Structures are given as structure tokens and as C-alpha cells.
Amino acid sequence: MSHHSTPRILPCGETALSIEFGNAIDPWTHRRVHALARALRTANLRGILELSPTYRSLLVQYDPWELSHEMLLLQIEESLASAVDEGGPEPDIIEIPVCYGADLGPDLEEVASMHGMTPSEIAVLHAAPVYDVVMVGFTPGFPYLSGLDPRLATPRKEKPRLIVPAGSVGLADGQTGIYSIDSPGGWRIIGRTPLGIFDLHRTDPFLLKPGDRLRFTPITRERFDSLTHP
């Protein structure tokens, strides 16, 4: 599917539609998904219950008593046109401080040797891109990020850990992500952020949402400790 092709709109039962933007996971597709989600939110249509963006599609759940299938299709077509025209504002880049290696990144040495690099080279490559939050899930608030340098693609651990601490930054295949809570997991952990990715005590418990952009900033262990225990 080319970048300018029309998305496919597929019914999902009586109360949802999926707008499919393509088969590939790439930044262009991802931006089109989020531009449509923004345009539909702005339209503020009665009857739209939930918008769920994924890597390459948008699921629209609606109440057919409030909003007919035909009206929803018209609004989607209108929103697709406006989303293409304006392109939407680029979201701000969120800085995520990360302390790489040692006990906070127990797999960094192994990842480095797998790729024939030094741990600091891995950290530099990992902190270089601006990442897109394409999806949040697996555990509450866990962000799946696109934009990883392909040289860092690393298979998951064969034996998952029983507990990976919240804030751990990991690699799995061609992806990177941040553990939002203490949970089991098989991603290779190369560092940890002192930021609370998911915190029920905040008004908005989720630090990151689909459509956000972020950059990792390397910090020292001293800085990590001072941000963890101010």
C-alpha cells in the first residue's frame, strides 16, 4: 500500500469500525493514524465511544443508537481529508532520562557483545533517535516505541525474568519500550528511567500516550539517585 493510498474501512461487528492504513509499521502510517484520531476528536461527534490507535489502524467504537453507520463514514471521510490537508501539529518531544548499564541495565553488556560494540556505543545509538509512541499496552501504560536504530535489533531473552522493575528500558527484536510497572518480562534491559511511567496518584496516571514523541537522555547514576530520592 503506497503512502497516498486510501485507507480501508472495515466493520467490526455492529458497534465498531477499523480504519486500516496499510501493512507496514512505519512513521508515515503511524502519523496518519494519529492525525485521523486527532481530527475525529476535534469533530467531537456524539456517539463515538472510544478511539484506539494501533501501529497501522484506528479502531472507532460507536453507539449506533446515537450515530448511524452512514453518518460515521461521512465524518471519517471528512476527517481523513482534513487530516491530510493540515498534517496536524508535531507533538512536543518528551525527554526521558535514562541511566544505562550496571544494575539498572543488567543486559547492556550482553547486548553490546552480541552486536560487537561497547556498552557506551549501544547507549549512544539508543539515545540518538526521536521515538514515536505507537501503542500503549501489555501492562498499564507500557509504551511501544518505533524508531529504534536497526543495528540495535536484539532478540528477547530465552527465559523471561520474573520481575522487571518499573522504569526499565528494554529491547525486543526491532522495538524498544519502557516497563511501566514491576512485572515479568523477556525484554533485554539496558537501562532505567527514574520517571514514573504509570502512577495512580497522578491526575493522569499515564505519562505517555499513543502519538507522543520522546527522546532518551543519558544520565549518571548520581543523577538517577537524586531524581529517585529528591
MARBA-3410 file (N, C-alpha, C, O; in Angstrom, 1 decimal):
230
0.9,-1.2,0.0,0.0,0.0,0.0,0.9,1.2,0.0,1.8,1.4,0.8 ~ 0.7,2.2,-0.9,1.5,3.3,-1.0,1.1,4.4,0.0,0.0,4.3,0.6 ~ 2.0,5.3,0.3,1.7,6.3,1.3,0.5,7.1,1.1,-0.2,7.6,2.0 ~ 0.1,7.3,-0.2,-1.1,8.2,-0.5,-2.3,7.4,-0.8,-3.3,8.0,-1.2 ~ -2.3,6.0,-0.6,-3.5,5.2,-0.9,-4.6,5.5,0.1,-4.3,5.9,1.2
-5.8,5.2,-0.3,-6.9,5.4,0.6,-7.0,4.2,1.6,-6.8,3.1,1.3 ~ -7.2,4.6,2.9,-7.3,3.5,3.9,-8.5,2.7,3.7,-9.5,3.1,3.1 ~ -8.5,1.4,4.1,-9.6,0.5,4.1,-10.4,0.7,5.3,-9.9,0.8,6.4 ~ -11.8,0.7,5.2,-12.6,0.9,6.4,-13.4,-0.4,6.5,-14.2,-0.8,5.7 ~ -13.1,-1.1,7.6,-13.7,-2.5,7.8,-14.7,-2.5,9.0,-14.3,-2.0,10.1
-15.9,-3.0,8.9,-16.8,-3.1,10.0,-16.3,-4.2,11.0,-15.8,-5.2,10.6 ~ -16.4,-3.9,12.3,-16.0,-4.9,13.3,-17.3,-5.0,14.2,-17.5,-4.4,15.2 ~ -18.2,-5.9,13.8,-19.4,-6.1,14.4,-20.3,-4.9,14.2,-20.2,-4.2,13.2 ~ -21.3,-4.7,15.1,-22.3,-3.7,14.8,-21.9,-2.3,15.4,-22.6,-1.3,15.1 ~ -20.9,-2.3,16.2,-20.6,-1.1,17.0,-19.2,-0.6,16.9,-18.7,0.2,17.7
-18.5,-1.0,15.9,-17.1,-0.6,15.7,-16.7,-0.6,14.2,-17.2,-1.4,13.4 ~ -15.7,0.3,13.9,-15.1,0.2,12.6,-13.6,0.3,12.7,-13.1,0.9,13.7 ~ -12.9,-0.4,11.8,-11.4,-0.3,11.8,-11.0,0.4,10.6,-11.3,-0.1,9.5 ~ -10.2,1.4,10.7,-9.6,2.1,9.5,-8.2,1.7,9.4,-7.4,2.0,10.2 ~ -7.9,0.9,8.3,-6.6,0.2,8.1,-5.8,1.1,7.2,-6.2,1.3,6.1
-4.6,1.5,7.6,-3.8,2.4,6.8,-2.7,1.7,6.1,-1.9,2.3,5.4 ~ -2.6,0.4,6.2,-1.5,-0.3,5.4,-1.0,-1.5,6.2,-1.5,-1.8,7.3 ~ 0.0,-2.2,5.6,0.5,-3.4,6.3,1.8,-3.1,7.0,2.3,-3.9,7.8 ~ 2.5,-2.0,6.6,3.9,-1.8,7.1,3.8,-1.0,8.4,2.9,-0.2,8.6 ~ 4.8,-1.2,9.3,4.9,-0.4,10.5,5.9,0.7,10.2,7.1,0.4,10.2
5.5,1.9,9.9,6.5,2.9,9.6,5.9,4.2,10.1,4.7,4.4,10.3 ~ 6.8,5.2,10.3,6.4,6.5,10.9,5.3,7.2,10.1,4.4,7.8,10.7 ~ 5.3,7.1,8.8,4.3,7.8,8.0,2.9,7.2,8.3,2.0,8.0,8.5 ~ 2.8,5.9,8.3,1.5,5.3,8.6,1.0,5.6,10.0,-0.1,6.0,10.2 ~ 2.0,5.6,10.9,1.7,5.9,12.3,1.1,7.3,12.4,0.2,7.6,13.2
1.8,8.3,11.7,1.3,9.7,11.8,-0.1,9.8,11.2,-0.9,10.6,11.7 ~ -0.4,9.1,10.1,-1.7,9.2,9.5,-2.8,8.7,10.5,-3.9,9.2,10.6 ~ -2.5,7.6,11.2,-3.4,7.0,12.2,-3.7,8.1,13.2,-4.9,8.3,13.6 ~ -2.7,8.7,13.7,-2.9,9.7,14.8,-3.5,11.0,14.3,-4.2,11.7,15.1 ~ -3.2,11.4,13.1,-3.8,12.6,12.5,-5.3,12.4,12.4,-6.1,13.3,12.7
-5.8,11.2,12.0,-7.2,10.9,11.9,-7.8,10.8,13.3,-8.9,11.4,13.5 ~ -7.1,10.2,14.3,-7.7,10.2,15.6,-7.9,11.6,16.2,-8.9,11.9,16.8 ~ -6.9,12.5,15.9,-7.0,13.9,16.4,-8.2,14.6,15.7,-8.9,15.3,16.3 ~ -8.3,14.4,14.3,-9.4,15.0,13.6,-10.8,14.6,14.1,-11.7,15.4,14.2 ~ -10.9,13.3,14.4,-12.2,12.8,14.9,-12.5,13.3,16.3,-13.6,13.6,16.7
-11.4,13.4,17.1,-11.6,14.0,18.5,-12.1,15.5,18.4,-13.0,15.9,19.1 ~ -11.5,16.2,17.4,-11.8,17.6,17.2,-13.3,17.8,16.7,-14.0,18.7,17.1 ~ -13.7,16.8,15.9,-15.1,16.9,15.4,-16.1,16.7,16.5,-17.2,17.1,16.4 ~ -15.7,16.0,17.6,-16.5,15.9,18.8,-17.9,15.4,18.5,-18.9,15.9,18.9 ~ -17.9,14.3,17.8,-19.2,13.7,17.3,-19.8,12.9,18.5,-19.2,12.1,19.1
-21.1,13.2,18.7,-21.9,12.4,19.6,-22.0,11.0,19.2,-22.3,10.7,18.0 ~ -21.7,10.1,20.1,-21.9,8.7,19.7,-20.6,7.9,19.5,-20.6,6.7,19.5 ~ -19.5,8.7,19.4,-18.2,8.0,19.3,-17.8,7.7,20.7,-17.6,8.6,21.6 ~ -17.6,6.4,21.0,-17.3,6.0,22.4,-15.8,5.9,22.7,-15.4,6.3,23.8 ~ -15.1,5.4,21.7,-13.6,5.2,22.0,-12.9,5.2,20.7,-13.3,4.6,19.7
-11.7,5.8,20.7,-10.8,5.7,19.6,-9.5,5.0,20.0,-8.9,5.4,21.0 ~ -9.2,3.9,19.4,-8.0,3.1,19.8,-7.0,3.0,18.7,-7.2,2.2,17.8 ~ -5.9,3.8,18.7,-4.9,3.7,17.6,-4.0,2.5,17.9,-3.7,2.2,19.0 ~ -3.6,1.9,16.8,-2.5,0.9,16.9,-1.4,1.3,15.9,-1.4,2.4,15.4 ~ -0.5,0.4,15.6,0.6,0.7,14.7,0.1,1.2,13.4,0.7,2.2,12.8
-0.9,0.5,12.8,-1.3,0.9,11.5,-2.8,1.0,11.2,-3.3,1.0,10.1 ~ -3.6,1.1,12.3,-5.0,1.2,12.1,-5.6,2.0,13.3,-5.0,2.2,14.3 ~ -6.9,2.4,13.1,-7.6,3.1,14.1,-8.9,2.4,14.3,-9.7,2.2,13.4 ~ -9.2,1.9,15.6,-10.5,1.3,15.9,-11.4,2.4,16.4,-11.1,3.0,17.4 ~ -12.6,2.5,15.8,-13.5,3.5,16.3,-14.7,2.7,16.8,-15.4,2.0,16.1
-15.0,2.9,18.1,-16.2,2.2,18.7,-17.2,3.3,18.9,-17.0,4.4,19.4 ~ -18.5,2.9,18.5,-19.5,3.9,18.5,-20.8,3.3,18.9,-21.0,2.1,19.0 ~ -21.8,4.2,19.3,-23.1,3.8,19.7,-24.1,4.0,18.5,-24.4,5.1,18.2 ~ -24.5,2.9,17.9,-25.4,3.0,16.7,-26.7,3.7,16.9,-27.4,4.2,16.0 ~ -27.1,3.8,18.2,-28.4,4.5,18.5,-28.2,6.0,18.5,-29.1,6.8,18.2
-26.9,6.4,18.7,-26.6,7.8,18.8,-26.1,8.3,17.4,-26.2,9.5,17.0 ~ -25.4,7.4,16.7,-24.7,7.8,15.5,-24.8,6.6,14.5,-24.4,5.5,14.7 ~ -25.4,7.0,13.3,-25.6,5.9,12.3,-24.3,5.6,11.6,-23.4,6.4,11.6 ~ -24.2,4.4,11.1,-23.1,3.9,10.3,-22.7,4.9,9.2,-21.5,5.2,9.0 ~ -23.8,5.4,8.5,-23.5,6.3,7.3,-23.0,7.6,7.8,-22.0,8.1,7.2
-23.5,8.2,8.9,-23.0,9.5,9.4,-21.5,9.3,9.8,-20.7,10.2,9.6 ~ -21.2,8.2,10.5,-19.9,8.0,10.9,-18.9,7.9,9.7,-17.8,8.5,9.7 ~ -19.3,7.2,8.7,-18.5,7.0,7.5,-18.2,8.4,6.8,-17.1,8.7,6.4 ~ -19.3,9.2,6.8,-19.2,10.6,6.2,-18.1,11.4,7.0,-17.3,12.1,6.5 ~ -18.3,11.3,8.4,-17.3,12.0,9.2,-15.9,11.5,9.1,-15.0,12.3,9.1
-15.7,10.2,8.9,-14.4,9.7,8.8,-13.8,10.2,7.5,-12.6,10.6,7.4 ~ -14.6,10.2,6.4,-14.1,10.7,5.1,-13.7,12.2,5.2,-12.7,12.6,4.7 ~ -14.5,12.9,5.9,-14.2,14.4,6.1,-13.0,14.6,6.9,-12.1,15.4,6.6 ~ -12.9,13.8,8.0,-11.7,13.9,8.8,-10.4,13.4,8.1,-9.3,14.0,8.4 ~ -10.5,12.4,7.3,-9.4,11.9,6.5,-8.8,13.0,5.6,-7.6,13.3,5.5
-9.8,13.8,5.0,-9.4,14.9,4.1,-8.7,16.0,4.9,-7.7,16.5,4.5 ~ -9.3,16.4,6.0,-8.7,17.5,6.8,-7.4,17.0,7.4,-6.5,17.8,7.6 ~ -7.3,15.8,7.9,-6.1,15.3,8.5,-4.9,15.3,7.5,-3.8,15.6,7.8 ~ -5.2,15.0,6.2,-4.2,15.0,5.2,-3.8,16.5,4.9,-2.6,16.8,4.7 ~ -4.8,17.4,4.8,-4.5,18.8,4.4,-3.6,19.5,5.4,-2.6,20.1,5.0
-3.9,19.3,6.7,-3.1,20.1,7.7,-1.9,19.4,8.3,-1.0,20.0,8.8 ~ -2.0,18.0,8.2,-0.9,17.2,8.7,-0.8,17.2,10.2,-0.1,16.4,10.7 ~ -1.5,18.1,10.8,-1.5,18.1,12.3,-0.3,18.7,12.9,0.8,18.6,12.3 ~ -0.4,19.3,14.0,0.9,19.9,14.6,1.8,18.8,15.1,1.3,17.7,15.6 ~ 3.1,18.9,15.0,4.0,17.9,15.6,4.0,18.0,17.1,4.1,19.1,17.6
3.8,16.9,17.8,3.7,17.0,19.2,5.1,17.3,19.8,6.2,17.0,19.1 ~ 5.2,17.9,21.0,6.4,18.2,21.6,7.2,16.9,21.9,6.6,15.8,22.0 ~ 8.5,17.0,22.0,9.3,15.8,22.2,9.5,15.7,23.8,10.1,16.7,24.4 ~ 9.1,14.6,24.3,9.3,14.4,25.8,10.6,13.9,26.1,11.1,12.9,25.4 ~ 11.4,14.4,27.0,12.7,14.0,27.4,12.5,12.9,28.5,11.9,13.1,29.5
13.1,11.7,28.2,13.1,10.6,29.2,14.5,10.4,29.7,15.3,9.8,28.9 ~ 14.9,10.8,30.9,16.2,10.5,31.4,16.4,9.0,31.6,15.6,8.3,32.2 ~ 17.6,8.5,31.2,17.9,7.0,31.4,19.3,6.9,31.9,20.2,7.5,31.4 ~ 19.5,6.0,33.0,20.8,5.6,33.4,21.0,4.3,32.8,20.3,3.3,33.1 ~ 22.0,4.2,31.9,22.3,2.9,31.2,23.3,2.1,31.9,24.2,2.6,32.6
23.1,0.7,31.9,24.1,-0.2,32.3,24.1,-0.5,33.8,23.2,0.0,34.6 ~ 25.1,-1.2,34.3,25.3,-1.6,35.7,24.0,-2.4,36.2,23.4,-3.1,35.4 ~ 23.6,-2.2,37.4,22.5,-3.0,37.9,21.2,-2.5,37.4,20.2,-3.2,37.4 ~ 21.2,-1.2,36.8,19.9,-0.7,36.2,19.7,-1.2,34.8,18.6,-1.2,34.3 ~ 20.8,-1.6,34.2,20.7,-2.1,32.8,21.5,-3.4,32.7,22.5,-3.5,32.0
21.0,-4.5,33.4,21.8,-5.7,33.6,22.1,-6.4,32.2,23.0,-7.3,32.2 ~ 21.4,-6.1,31.1,21.6,-6.8,29.9,22.5,-6.0,28.9,22.8,-6.5,27.8 ~ 22.9,-4.8,29.3,23.6,-3.9,28.4,24.9,-4.6,27.9,25.3,-4.5,26.7 ~ 25.7,-5.2,28.8,27.0,-5.8,28.5,26.8,-6.9,27.4,27.5,-7.0,26.4 ~ 25.8,-7.7,27.7,25.5,-8.9,26.8,25.0,-8.4,25.4,25.4,-8.9,24.4
24.1,-7.3,25.4,23.7,-6.8,24.1,24.8,-6.2,23.4,24.9,-6.4,22.1 ~ 25.8,-5.5,24.1,26.9,-4.9,23.4,27.8,-6.0,22.8,28.2,-5.9,21.6 ~ 28.0,-7.1,23.5,28.9,-8.2,22.9,28.1,-8.9,21.8,28.8,-9.3,20.8 ~ 26.8,-9.0,21.8,26.1,-9.6,20.7,26.2,-8.8,19.4,26.2,-9.4,18.3 ~ 26.4,-7.5,19.6,26.5,-6.6,18.4,27.9,-6.2,18.1,28.1,-5.4,17.2
28.8,-6.7,18.8,30.2,-6.3,18.6,30.5,-4.8,18.9,31.3,-4.2,18.1 ~ 29.8,-4.3,19.9,30.0,-2.9,20.2,30.3,-2.8,21.7,30.3,-3.8,22.5 ~ 30.7,-1.5,22.1,30.9,-1.3,23.6,29.5,-0.9,24.2,28.7,-0.4,23.4 ~ 29.4,-1.0,25.5,28.1,-0.6,26.1,27.8,0.9,25.8,26.7,1.2,25.6 ~ 28.9,1.7,25.8,28.6,3.1,25.6,28.1,3.4,24.2,27.4,4.3,23.9
28.6,2.6,23.2,28.2,2.8,21.8,26.7,2.4,21.7,25.9,3.0,21.0 ~ 26.3,1.3,22.4,24.8,0.9,22.4,24.0,2.1,23.0,23.0,2.4,22.4 ~ 24.5,2.7,24.1,23.7,3.8,24.8,23.6,5.0,23.8,22.5,5.6,23.7 ~ 24.7,5.3,23.2,24.6,6.4,22.2,23.7,6.2,21.1,22.9,7.1,20.8 ~ 23.7,5.0,20.5,22.8,4.7,19.4,21.3,4.7,19.9,20.4,5.1,19.2
21.1,4.2,21.1,19.7,4.1,21.7,19.2,5.5,22.0,18.0,5.7,21.8 ~ 20.0,6.4,22.4,19.6,7.7,22.8,19.5,8.7,21.6,19.1,9.8,21.8 ~ 20.0,8.3,20.4,20.0,9.2,19.3,18.7,9.5,18.7,18.4,10.7,18.4 ~ 17.8,8.6,18.4,16.6,8.9,17.6,15.5,9.6,18.5,15.5,9.6,19.7 ~ 14.6,10.2,17.7,13.3,10.6,18.3,12.3,9.5,18.1,12.1,9.1,16.9
11.7,8.9,19.1,10.8,7.8,19.0,9.4,8.2,19.0,9.0,9.2,19.6 ~ 8.5,7.5,18.3,7.1,7.7,18.3,6.5,6.6,19.3,6.8,5.4,19.2 ~ 5.6,7.1,20.1,4.8,6.1,20.9,3.6,5.6,20.0,2.7,6.4,19.7 ~ 3.8,4.4,19.6,2.8,3.9,18.6,1.6,3.2,19.3,0.5,3.2,18.8 ~ 1.8,2.7,20.5,0.8,1.9,21.1,1.1,1.8,22.6,2.3,1.8,23.0
0.1,1.7,23.5,0.3,1.5,24.9,-0.4,0.3,25.3,-1.6,0.2,25.0 ~ 0.2,-0.6,26.0,-0.5,-1.9,26.4,0.5,-2.8,27.1,1.5,-2.4,27.6 ~ 0.1,-4.1,27.1,0.9,-5.2,27.7,0.7,-5.1,29.2,0.2,-6.0,29.8 ~ 1.1,-4.0,29.8,0.8,-3.7,31.2,0.3,-2.2,31.1,0.5,-1.6,30.1 ~ -0.4,-1.7,32.2,-1.0,-0.3,32.1,0.2,0.7,31.8,1.1,0.8,32.6
0.0,1.4,30.6,1.0,2.5,30.4,2.3,2.0,29.7,3.1,2.9,29.4 ~ 2.5,0.7,29.4,3.7,0.3,28.7,3.8,0.8,27.3,2.9,0.5,26.5 ~ 4.7,1.7,27.0,4.7,2.3,25.6,5.6,1.5,24.6,6.7,1.1,24.9 ~ 5.0,1.1,23.5,5.7,0.5,22.4,6.2,1.6,21.5,5.5,2.5,21.1 ~ 7.5,1.7,21.3,8.1,2.8,20.6,8.7,2.4,19.2,9.3,1.3,19.1
8.4,3.2,18.2,9.1,2.9,16.9,10.2,4.0,16.7,10.1,5.1,17.2 ~ 11.2,3.6,15.9,12.3,4.5,15.6,13.6,3.9,16.0,14.6,4.6,15.9 ~ 13.6,2.7,16.6,14.9,2.1,17.0,15.9,1.9,15.8,15.5,1.5,14.8 ~ 17.1,2.3,16.0,18.2,2.0,15.0,18.2,0.5,14.8,18.3,-0.3,15.7 ~ 18.1,0.1,13.5,18.0,-1.3,13.2,19.3,-2.1,13.6,19.2,-3.3,13.8
20.4,-1.4,13.8,21.6,-2.0,14.3,21.4,-2.5,15.8,22.2,-3.3,16.3 ~ 20.4,-2.1,16.5,20.1,-2.5,17.9,19.1,-3.6,18.0,18.7,-4.0,19.1 ~ 18.5,-4.0,16.8,17.5,-5.1,16.9,18.1,-6.3,17.6,19.2,-6.8,17.2 ~ 17.5,-6.8,18.7,18.0,-7.8,19.6,16.9,-8.8,20.0,15.9,-8.3,20.4 ~ 17.1,-10.1,19.8,16.1,-11.0,20.3,15.8,-10.9,21.8,16.6,-10.5,22.5
14.6,-11.3,22.1,14.2,-11.3,23.5,15.0,-12.4,24.3,15.7,-13.2,23.7 ~ 15.0,-12.3,25.6,15.7,-13.3,26.4,14.9,-14.6,26.2,13.7,-14.7,26.1 ~ 15.7,-15.7,26.2,15.0,-17.0,26.1,14.2,-17.3,27.3,13.1,-17.9,27.3 ~ 14.7,-16.9,28.5,14.0,-17.1,29.7,13.6,-15.8,30.4,14.5,-15.1,30.9 ~ 12.3,-15.4,30.3,11.9,-14.1,30.9,12.2,-14.0,32.4,12.2,-15.0,33.1
12.5,-12.8,32.8,12.6,-12.5,34.3,11.3,-12.6,34.9,10.2,-12.2,34.3 ~ 11.3,-13.0,36.2,10.0,-13.0,37.0,9.6,-11.6,37.3,8.4,-11.3,37.3 ~ 10.5,-10.7,37.6,10.2,-9.3,37.9,11.2,-8.4,37.2,12.4,-8.5,37.4 ~ 10.7,-7.5,36.4,11.5,-6.4,35.8,11.0,-5.1,36.4,9.8,-4.8,36.4 ~ 11.9,-4.3,37.1,11.4,-3.1,37.8,10.8,-2.1,36.9,11.2,-1.9,35.8
9.8,-1.4,37.4,9.2,-0.3,36.7,10.3,0.7,36.3,11.2,1.0,37.0 ~ 10.1,1.3,35.1,11.1,2.3,34.6,12.2,1.6,33.8,13.0,2.3,33.1 ~ 12.3,0.3,33.8,13.3,-0.4,33.0,13.1,-0.2,31.5,12.0,-0.3,31.0 ~ 14.2,0.1,30.8,14.2,0.4,29.4,14.7,-0.9,28.7,15.8,-1.3,29.0 ~ 13.9,-1.4,27.7,14.4,-2.7,27.2,14.3,-2.7,25.7,13.8,-1.9,25.0
15.0,-3.8,25.1,15.0,-4.1,23.7,14.3,-5.4,23.5,14.6,-6.4,24.2 ~ 13.5,-5.5,22.4,13.0,-6.8,22.0,12.8,-6.8,20.5,11.9,-6.1,20.0 ~ 13.6,-7.6,19.8,13.5,-7.6,18.3,13.8,-6.2,17.8,14.8,-5.6,18.2 ~ 12.9,-5.6,17.0,13.2,-4.3,16.5,12.6,-3.2,17.2,12.4,-2.1,16.7 ~ 12.2,-3.4,18.5,11.5,-2.4,19.3,12.2,-2.1,20.5,13.1,-2.8,21.0
11.9,-0.9,21.1,12.3,-0.6,22.4,11.1,-0.1,23.2,10.1,0.3,22.6 ~ 11.1,-0.3,24.5,9.9,0.1,25.3,10.4,0.3,26.8,11.5,0.1,27.1 ~ 9.4,0.8,27.6,9.7,1.1,29.0,8.7,0.4,29.9,7.5,0.6,29.7 ~ 9.2,-0.4,30.8,8.3,-1.1,31.7,7.6,-0.1,32.6,8.3,0.7,33.3 ~ 6.3,-0.1,32.6,5.5,0.9,33.4,5.3,0.5,34.8,5.2,1.4,35.7
5.3,-0.8,35.1,5.1,-1.3,36.5,6.1,-2.5,36.7,6.6,-3.0,35.7 ~ 6.3,-2.9,37.9,7.1,-4.1,38.2,6.3,-5.3,37.6,5.2,-5.5,37.9 ~ 6.9,-6.0,36.6,6.2,-7.1,36.0,7.2,-8.1,35.4,8.3,-7.8,35.2 ~ 6.7,-9.3,35.1,7.5,-10.3,34.4,7.8,-9.8,33.0,7.0,-9.0,32.5 ~ 8.9,-10.2,32.4,9.2,-9.8,31.1,10.5,-10.3,30.5,11.4,-10.6,31.2
10.5,-10.4,29.2,11.6,-11.0,28.5,12.4,-10.1,27.6,13.3,-10.5,26.9 ~ 12.1,-8.7,27.8,12.9,-7.8,27.0,14.3,-7.7,27.6,14.5,-7.9,28.8 ~ 15.3,-7.3,26.8,16.7,-7.2,27.3,16.8,-5.8,27.9,16.7,-4.8,27.2 ~ 17.1,-5.7,29.2,17.1,-4.4,29.9,18.5,-3.7,29.8,19.5,-4.3,30.3 ~ 18.5,-2.5,29.2,19.7,-1.8,29.0,19.9,-0.6,29.9,20.9,0.0,30.0
18.8,-0.2,30.6,18.9,1.0,31.5,17.5,1.2,32.2,16.6,0.3,32.1 ~ 17.5,2.3,33.0,16.2,2.5,33.7,16.0,4.0,33.8,17.0,4.8,34.0 ~ 14.8,4.4,33.7,14.4,5.9,33.9,13.8,6.0,35.3,13.1,5.2,35.8 ~ 14.2,7.2,36.0,13.6,7.5,37.3,12.2,8.0,37.2,11.5,8.1,38.2 ~ 11.7,8.3,36.0,10.3,8.8,35.8,9.3,7.8,36.1,9.5,6.6,35.7
8.2,8.2,36.7,7.0,7.2,36.8,6.2,7.2,35.5,5.5,8.1,35.2 ~ 6.3,6.1,34.8,5.6,5.9,33.6,4.1,5.7,33.8,3.3,6.2,33.1 ~ 3.8,5.0,34.9,2.4,4.8,35.3,2.3,5.1,36.8,3.0,4.4,37.6 ~ 1.4,6.0,37.2,1.3,6.4,38.6,-0.1,6.7,38.9,-0.6,7.7,38.5 ~ -0.8,5.8,39.7,-2.2,6.0,40.0,-2.5,7.3,40.9,-3.6,7.7,41.0
-1.4,7.8,41.5,-1.6,9.0,42.4,-1.7,10.3,41.6,-2.0,11.3,42.1 ~ -1.3,10.2,40.3,-1.4,11.4,39.4,-2.8,11.6,38.9,-3.5,10.6,38.7 ~ -3.2,12.8,38.6,-4.5,13.1,37.9,-4.6,12.3,36.7,-5.6,11.6,36.4 ~ -3.5,12.3,35.8,-3.4,11.5,34.7,-2.4,10.4,34.9,-1.2,10.7,34.9 ~ -2.7,9.2,35.2,-1.7,8.2,35.6,-0.7,7.8,34.5,0.4,7.3,34.8
-1.1,8.1,33.3,-0.2,7.7,32.1,0.7,8.8,31.7,0.2,9.9,31.3 ~ 2.0,8.6,31.8,2.9,9.6,31.4,2.9,9.8,29.8,3.1,10.9,29.3 ~ 2.8,8.6,29.1,2.9,8.6,27.7,1.7,8.1,27.0,1.0,7.1,27.5 ~ 1.3,8.7,25.9,0.1,8.2,25.2,0.5,8.0,23.7,1.5,8.5,23.2 ~ -0.3,7.2,23.0,-0.1,7.0,21.6,-0.1,8.3,20.9,-0.9,9.2,21.1
0.9,8.5,20.0,1.0,9.8,19.3,2.1,10.7,19.9,2.6,11.6,19.2 ~ 2.5,10.4,21.1,3.6,11.2,21.8,4.9,10.9,21.1,5.1,9.9,20.5 ~ 5.9,11.8,21.2,7.2,11.6,20.7,8.2,11.8,21.9,8.0,12.6,22.7 ~ 9.2,11.0,21.9,10.2,11.1,23.0,11.6,10.9,22.6,11.9,10.3,21.5 ~ 12.5,11.3,23.5,13.9,11.1,23.2,14.5,10.7,24.6,14.1,11.2,25.6
15.4,9.7,24.6,16.1,9.3,25.8,17.3,10.1,26.0,18.1,10.4,25.1 ~ 17.5,10.6,27.2,18.7,11.4,27.6,19.5,10.6,28.6,19.0,10.4,29.7 ~ 20.7,10.3,28.3,21.6,9.5,29.2,21.9,10.4,30.5,22.2,11.5,30.3 ~ 21.8,9.8,31.6,22.1,10.4,32.9,23.1,9.5,33.7,23.1,8.3,33.5 ~ 23.8,10.2,34.7,24.7,9.4,35.6,23.9,8.7,36.7,22.7,9.0,36.9
24.5,7.8,37.3,23.9,7.1,38.5,23.5,8.1,39.6,22.5,8.0,40.2 ~ 24.4,9.1,39.8,24.2,10.1,40.8,22.9,10.9,40.5,22.0,11.1,41.4 ~ 22.8,11.2,39.2,21.6,12.0,38.8,20.3,11.1,39.0,19.3,11.5,39.4 ~ 20.5,9.8,38.6,19.3,8.9,38.7,18.9,8.8,40.2,17.7,8.9,40.5 ~ 19.9,8.7,41.1,19.5,8.6,42.5,18.9,9.9,43.1,18.0,9.8,43.9
19.4,11.0,42.6,18.8,12.3,43.1,17.4,12.5,42.6,16.6,13.1,43.2 ~ 17.1,11.9,41.4,15.7,12.1,40.8,14.8,11.0,41.5,13.6,11.2,41.6 ~ 15.4,9.9,41.9,14.5,8.9,42.6,14.2,9.2,44.0,13.1,9.0,44.5 ~ 15.2,9.8,44.7,15.1,10.2,46.1,15.4,11.7,46.3,16.5,12.0,46.8 ~ 14.6,12.6,45.8,14.9,14.0,45.8,15.1,14.5,47.3,15.4,15.7,47.5
END
